[in-house]
Amino acid sequence: QTLPHIHFQMSHEAGGDEMALRRRHPPTAAALEDEDLLGEILLRVTPLPSSLLRASLVSKLWGGVATAPSFRRRFVAHHRRPPVLGFFKKGDGELVFTPILNPPDRIPRARFSLRPGGDDEDFSGQFNSWVLLGCRHGRVLIVIRFWPMLLVFHPVSGDCRSVDIPSDFLQCVRDFSGAVLCAAGDDQGHVHGDCHSCPFKVVLVGTREKQDLTVAWVYSSETGMWGDQVSTTQPCAGLVYHLPGMVNRLPCTLVGNVLYWLLHGSDNGILEFDLDSQRLALIERPSSAGINRGNSRIIRLEDGSVGLAVFLYPTFNMWKRKVSSQGVASWARHKIIDIHKIIGLPRRIKTGKGAIVGYSEDANAVFISVSGYLQYYAFIVQLESMQSRKLNQIFFENSYHLFADFYTAGTVPAIEPTQQQSIVPAIEPPQLQGT
C-alpha cells in the first residue's frame, strides 16, 4: 500500500561494453524525468487515497503529472474498480461512516459522516425517522419518512440534495425500497467510482396496497422530474415482510443497467427492474436449501452476468443465472469455495455460522462474518481474486452499505462536520422543490 522504492545502482566498472550500454539505455533517473514514462509508472500505483498525493510531493514534475485532470481520467480507467474506503450505517440519528483502511489511507469518520437533521433540536426527532436505502457510484440515498422526501448525499464533495417523493407513489404503496445510481451507463465507457459531477438517477419501488403488484418510478437529476409509473403484471409481495409502511433496508444490486431485489415470503423470488426497457418483473432464484437474506447477496459475476453469493459456512457458493437462446432462464452453480482457504481461520470453530453483511458492485467485494461460541470474525473479500482482509469490526446487522470511491486525499476541500450538518436543516418542509 505504499509507493515502491526506486533503487538506483551504479557499477564501478568502466568497460567499453558498459559505456556503450549506458549510451543505448538512459539512466533510470533520467527516465523518471520523462513525463510520458512517468505517467505510465504512476498509472500503476495502487488507487488508495494517499498514493497520488504522496507521489505529487516528490517533485514539481511528479506533482504536475499526478494532479493533471487528463491523468486522473486515465488512472481511473486503468484501475476500473475503486477501493472500499469504509461503510455507512445509521447510528444515534447520524449517518455514520466507518473507515476500514489503515493510515495513511484511513479517512476520518467525521469527513464523510452526516447528521440529516443537523444540530437543530426542532428537527432532531422528525429527521431521525429516516432510513438508509443504498450507496452506489459515490452517492448515498436516504429516505426521510416524516416529510416525506429523499436525500442524495455525495460524501466526497459534501453535496446533499433533496428530492420530493411523488404523492401518487406514497398513496398507492404499503412498503417500498429504493436505489441511487450514476446516470452514465457502463456501455458508455464510463468508470464508476469517480462520478463526482455526473447526473444521477433515483429509483423507487413499492408494493401496491390492494393488488400486491409492484410499481417503480425513476427520477432524473438532469430533468428534475419523475418518469411514468412502471408496474409488474403479476403479484409480487415480499419487499419487507408484508409490514405496512415499512422500508426495505437490504440494498438492491445493480448488474449492467438492471436492478435486483431479494424478496421475502414463500415464493423467495427476485424483483428485477430493467432501466433500459422500463420492465419490472418477478424472477425465480435458486431453489437450493439454506438460502436466506442473512447469508446471500445478488452479485455481479466477472463476465457481467447476474449471480447469487451464498455463504453456508464453511463453504462460499456462487450461483450464475443463464438464459438460453430460447429465452429460458435457469440457475447453475458457478463456484464452490472452502472459505478457510480464503480467510485463514482454523477449521474447527464451534457452532460456526456465516453471514454476508454487505456488498459493493463498484468494488465487487463483500463483507462476511463468521461467528461461533464466544468467537467473532469479520472480513472483506474481493470476489474476483477471492483475496481477503480481516476487519476489526463486529457486525450486528446484515445490511451495511460499503462505500467505494477513487478518492484522492487533498483533491477535494474537506468539509467540516459543522458545514455538512448545516446543509439539510435549511430545507423548508412544505416548499420542497427537490433537485
C-alpha positions in Angstrom: 0.0 0.0 0.0 3.0 2.3 -0.3 4.8 3.7 -3.3 7.5 1.4 -4.5 11.1 2.5 -3.6 13.1 3.1 -6.8 16.6 1.8 -6.3 19.4 3.2 -8.4 22.6 1.2 -8.7 25.8 2.2 -10.5 28.6 -0.1 -11.4 32.3 0.6 -10.6 33.4 -1.0 -13.9 34.0 1.3 -16.8 34.5 -1.1 -19.7 33.7 -0.2 -23.3 30.8 -2.5 -23.5 29.2 -1.0 -20.4 29.7 2.5 -21.7 28.0 1.6 -24.9 25.2 0.0 -23.0 24.7 3.2 -21.0 24.5 5.2 -24.2 21.8 2.9 -25.5 19.8 2.8 -22.2 19.5 6.2 -20.4 19.9 6.0 -16.6 16.8 5.3 -14.5 16.9 8.8 -13.0 16.7 10.4 -16.5 13.9 8.0 -17.4 11.9 9.3 -14.4 12.2 12.8 -15.7 10.4 11.8 -18.9 6.8 13.0 -18.4 5.2 10.3 -20.6 7.2 7.5 -19.0 6.5 8.8 -15.5 2.8 8.9 -16.3 2.9 5.2 -17.2 4.6 4.4 -13.9 2.2 6.4 -11.8 -0.7 4.9 -13.6 0.1 1.6 -11.9 0.2 2.9 -8.4 -2.4 1.3 -6.1 -5.5 3.5 -6.1 -5.6 4.3 -2.4 -6.4 7.8 -1.0 -2.8 8.8 -0.2 -1.0 7.2 -3.2 -1.2 10.1 -5.8 -0.9 12.7 -3.1 2.4 11.3 -1.9 3.6 10.9 -5.5 2.8 14.5 -6.2 5.0 15.6 -3.3 8.2 14.1 -4.9 8.9 16.9 -7.2 7.2 19.6 -9.3 7.2 17.3 -12.3 5.6 14.4 -10.4 3.1 16.8 -9.0 2.1 18.1 -12.4 1.6 14.6 -13.8 -0.2 13.2 -10.7 -2.7 16.1 -10.4 -3.5 16.6 -14.1 -7.2 16.0 -14.9 -6.2 14.0 -18.0 -4.0 11.7 -15.9 -6.8 11.4 -13.4 -9.2 10.1 -16.1 -6.5 7.6 -17.3 -5.8 6.5 -13.7 -9.5 5.7 -13.1 -9.9 4.0 -16.4 -6.8 1.8 -15.8 -7.9 0.6 -12.4 -11.7 0.5 -13.1 -12.6 -0.8 -9.6 -12.4 1.7 -6.8 -11.2 0.6 -3.3 -13.6 0.2 -0.5 -12.9 3.1 1.8 -15.4 2.1 4.5 -19.1 1.6 5.1 -22.2 3.6 6.2 -24.7 2.7 8.8 -27.3 4.6 10.9 -26.3 5.3 14.5 -27.9 7.6 17.0 -29.6 9.8 14.4 -26.4 10.1 12.4 -25.3 8.7 9.1 -22.0 7.2 10.4 -19.1 6.5 8.1 -16.7 3.8 9.5 -13.3 3.7 7.7 -11.6 0.3 7.1 -8.2 1.3 5.6 -5.0 1.7 7.6 -3.1 5.0 7.9 -2.1 6.9 5.8 -5.2 5.9 3.7 -7.6 5.9 6.6 -10.3 8.6 6.2 -11.5 10.3 9.4 -15.0 9.3 10.4 -16.2 12.9 10.5 -15.1 13.5 6.9 -17.9 11.5 5.4 -20.5 11.3 8.2 -23.7 13.3 8.1 -26.4 14.2 10.6 -29.5 14.7 8.3 -31.3 16.8 11.0 -28.3 18.8 11.9 -28.0 20.1 15.5 -31.3 21.9 15.5 -33.4 20.4 18.3 -36.6 21.2 16.4 -35.6 18.8 13.6 -33.9 16.1 15.5 -36.9 13.9 16.3 -38.5 14.4 12.9 -35.4 13.8 10.9 -34.4 10.8 13.0 -37.2 8.9 11.2 -35.0 8.2 8.2 -33.7 5.0 6.6 -30.5 4.4 4.6 -31.6 2.9 1.3 -28.4 2.4 -0.6 -24.9 3.5 -1.5 -23.6 3.4 -5.1 -21.4 5.3 -7.5 -20.2 7.6 -4.8 -23.6 8.6 -3.6 -25.8 7.7 -0.6 -29.6 7.5 -0.7 -31.7 8.3 2.4 -35.4 8.5 2.8 -36.9 10.7 5.5 -40.4 9.3 6.1 -41.7 12.3 8.2 -41.7 14.8 5.3 -41.5 12.5 3.1 -38.5 13.1 0.9 -35.3 11.6 -0.3 -31.8 12.9 0.3 -29.0 12.2 -2.1 -25.7 12.7 -0.3 -22.3 12.8 -2.0 -19.7 12.3 0.8 -16.6 13.3 -1.1 -17.9 16.8 -2.1 -20.3 17.1 0.8 -23.2 17.9 -1.6 -26.6 16.9 -0.2 -29.7 17.3 -2.4 -33.4 16.8 -1.6 -35.8 15.0 -3.9 -39.6 15.0 -3.4 -41.3 11.6 -3.3 -44.3 11.6 -5.7 -47.5 11.8 -3.8 -49.1 9.3 -6.1 -46.4 6.8 -5.2 -46.9 7.2 -1.4 -50.7 6.9 -1.7 -50.7 3.6 -3.5 -47.9 1.6 -1.8 -47.7 0.0 1.6 -43.9 -0.8 1.6 -41.0 0.4 -0.6 -37.3 0.4 -1.3 -35.0 2.5 -3.5 -31.7 2.9 -5.2 -29.4 5.7 -6.4 -27.1 5.3 -9.4 -25.0 7.3 -11.8 -26.9 8.4 -15.0 -23.9 7.3 -17.2 -24.2 3.6 -18.1 -21.4 1.1 -18.3 -21.9 0.7 -22.0 -20.8 4.3 -22.5 -17.2 3.6 -21.4 -17.8 5.4 -18.1 -15.9 4.1 -15.0 -17.9 4.4 -11.8 -16.3 5.4 -8.5 -15.3 8.8 -9.7 -18.8 10.2 -10.6 -18.4 13.4 -8.7 -20.0 15.7 -11.3 -22.2 13.2 -13.2 -26.0 13.5 -13.1 -27.8 10.7 -11.2 -31.0 8.7 -11.1 -33.1 7.6 -8.2 -35.4 4.5 -8.4 -38.3 3.8 -6.0 -40.1 0.5 -6.0 -43.1 -0.3 -3.8 -45.9 -2.8 -3.4 -49.5 -1.6 -4.1 -51.8 -1.7 -1.1 -54.5 -3.9 -2.6 -53.4 -5.8 -5.7 -49.9 -6.9 -4.4 -48.5 -5.5 -7.7 -45.1 -3.8 -7.5 -44.6 -0.3 -9.1 -41.5 1.6 -9.9 -40.7 5.3 -10.5 -37.4 6.7 -11.8 -36.2 10.2 -11.1 -33.6 12.1 -13.2 -31.4 14.8 -11.8 -30.9 16.1 -15.3 -34.6 16.9 -15.8 -35.6 17.2 -12.1 -38.6 15.1 -12.8 -40.0 11.6 -12.1 -40.9 9.4 -15.1 -44.0 7.4 -15.7 -45.1 4.6 -13.3 -44.0 1.1 -14.3 -45.8 -2.0 -12.8 -45.4 -5.7 -12.7 -48.1 -7.8 -14.4 -48.3 -10.4 -11.5 -48.5 -10.1 -7.7 -45.1 -9.5 -6.2 -45.2 -9.2 -2.4 -42.3 -9.5 -0.1 -40.2 -6.3 -0.1 -40.4 -6.0 3.7 -42.2 -9.0 5.3 -45.6 -7.6 4.4 -45.4 -4.9 7.2 -47.3 -1.8 6.1 -45.4 1.4 5.8 -42.0 -0.3 6.2 -38.9 0.3 4.2 -36.7 -2.4 2.8 -33.2 -1.9 4.4 -31.5 -4.6 2.4 -29.8 -2.9 -0.5 -30.5 -3.9 -4.1 -27.8 -4.9 -6.6 -27.1 -3.2 -10.0 -25.9 -5.6 -12.8 -25.4 -3.8 -16.1 -28.4 -1.5 -16.2 -30.8 -3.8 -14.2 -31.6 -3.6 -10.5 -32.4 -6.7 -8.4 -34.0 -7.0 -5.0 -34.2 -10.2 -3.0 -37.8 -10.7 -1.8 -39.3 -12.1 1.4 -42.1 -14.6 1.5 -42.9 -18.1 0.5 -42.0 -17.6 -3.2 -38.5 -16.4 -2.4 -38.2 -14.6 -5.7 -36.2 -11.7 -7.0 -37.6 -8.4 -8.3 -35.9 -7.3 -11.5 -36.1 -3.8 -12.9 -34.6 -3.1 -16.3 -33.9 0.6 -16.6 -33.4 0.5 -20.4 -36.6 -1.3 -21.3 -38.5 0.0 -18.2 -39.6 -3.5 -17.5 -40.4 -4.6 -13.9 -40.8 -8.4 -13.4 -40.5 -11.2 -10.9 -37.9 -13.9 -11.5 -37.1 -17.1 -9.6 -34.0 -17.6 -7.5 -32.0 -20.8 -7.0 -34.1 -23.5 -5.2 -31.2 -24.7 -3.1 -32.0 -25.1 0.6 -30.4 -22.8 3.2 -30.6 -19.6 1.2 -31.9 -16.6 3.2 -31.4 -12.9 3.3 -28.8 -13.1 6.0 -26.4 -15.4 4.1 -26.9 -14.3 0.5 -26.5 -11.4 -1.9 -27.2 -10.9 -5.5 -23.8 -10.1 -7.2 -22.3 -9.2 -10.5 -20.1 -12.0 -11.8 -16.8 -11.4 -13.6 -18.4 -11.8 -17.0 -21.1 -9.2 -16.2 -23.9 -11.8 -15.6 -26.2 -12.0 -12.6 -25.0 -14.1 -9.8 -26.0 -15.1 -6.2 -23.5 -15.5 -3.5 -24.5 -17.8 -0.6 -22.3 -18.2 2.5 -23.2 -21.6 4.0 -20.3 -21.9 6.5 -17.7 -23.3 5.8 -18.4 -23.1 2.0 -18.9 -19.9 0.0 -21.1 -20.7 -3.0 -21.7 -18.7 -6.2 -24.7 -19.3 -8.5 -25.0 -18.0 -12.1 -28.2 -17.1 -13.9 -28.2 -18.3 -17.5 -30.6 -17.5 -20.3 -30.8 -20.0 -23.2 -31.2 -19.0 -26.9 -34.9 -19.7 -26.5 -35.1 -17.2 -23.6 -35.4 -19.8 -20.8 -33.6 -18.8 -17.6 -32.1 -21.1 -15.1 -29.6 -21.1 -12.3 -26.4 -23.2 -12.1 -23.6 -23.5 -9.5 -20.7 -21.3 -10.6 -18.2 -21.8 -7.8 -17.9 -23.7 -4.5 -15.1 -22.3 -2.3 -13.8 -23.6 1.0 -13.9 -20.4 3.0 -10.9 -21.5 5.2 -8.7 -21.3 2.1 -9.7 -17.6 1.8 -9.8 -16.2 5.3 -7.2 -18.4 7.1 -9.4 -19.2 10.1 -8.9 -22.5 12.0 -11.1 -25.2 10.5 -12.9 -26.0 13.8 -15.0 -23.2 15.0 -17.6 -24.3 17.5 -21.1 -23.8 16.1 -19.7 -21.7 13.2 -22.2 -19.5 11.4 -21.6 -17.4 8.3 -23.3 -14.3 7.1 -22.9 -11.8 4.2 -23.5 -8.4 5.7 -22.6 -6.1 2.8 -21.8 -5.9 -0.9 -20.4 -3.3 -3.3 -20.8 -3.7 -7.1 -18.4 -0.9 -7.6 -15.5 -2.9 -5.9 -17.2 -6.3 -6.4 -16.5 -7.1 -2.7 -18.5 -8.4 0.2 -18.3 -8.1 3.9 -18.7 -11.5 5.6 -18.8 -12.5 9.2 -18.1 -15.8 11.0 -19.4 -16.3 14.5 -19.3 -19.1 17.0 -19.2 -19.6 20.7 -17.5 -16.5 22.1 -15.8 -16.0 18.7 -16.4 -13.4 16.0 -14.6 -12.6 12.9 -15.2 -10.2 10.0 -13.6 -9.9 6.6 -13.8 -8.1 3.3 -13.4 -10.4 0.3 -12.8 -9.4 -3.3 -14.9 -11.7 -5.3 -12.8 -11.9 -8.5 -9.4 -12.5 -6.8 -11.0 -14.1 -3.7 -8.4 -12.2 -1.6 -9.5 -11.3 1.9 -8.5 -9.0 4.7 -9.6 -9.2 8.3 -11.6 -6.3 9.7 -11.6 -5.1 13.2 -15.4 -4.8 13.3 -18.4 -6.6 14.8 -21.4 -6.6 12.5 -24.8 -6.9 14.3 -27.0 -6.5 11.2 -27.0 -7.7 7.6 -27.4 -4.5 5.7 -24.2 -2.4 5.9 -23.5 -0.2 2.9 -20.0 -0.4 1.5 -18.6 2.9 0.1 -16.1 2.5 -2.7 -14.5 5.6 -4.4 -11.4 6.7 -6.3 -10.9 9.3 -3.6 -7.5 11.1 -3.5 -6.6 12.9 -0.3 -6.3 16.6 -0.8 -8.1 16.9 -4.1 -11.5 18.0 -2.7 -11.5 20.6 0.0 -12.5 18.9 3.3 -15.9 20.0 4.6 -16.0 20.4 8.3 -18.7 18.4 10.1 -20.5 21.6 11.1 -20.7 22.7 7.5 -22.2 19.3 6.4 -24.7 19.5 9.2 -26.0 22.9 8.1 -26.9 21.7 4.6 -30.2 19.9 5.2 -31.8 21.8 8.1 -32.1 24.9 5.8 -34.8 23.0 3.8 -38.3 24.2 4.5 -40.6 21.1 4.6 -43.8 22.5 3.0 -42.0 24.1 0.0 -39.6 21.3 -1.0 -38.8 21.7 -4.7 -36.2 18.9 -5.0 -33.1 18.9 -7.2 
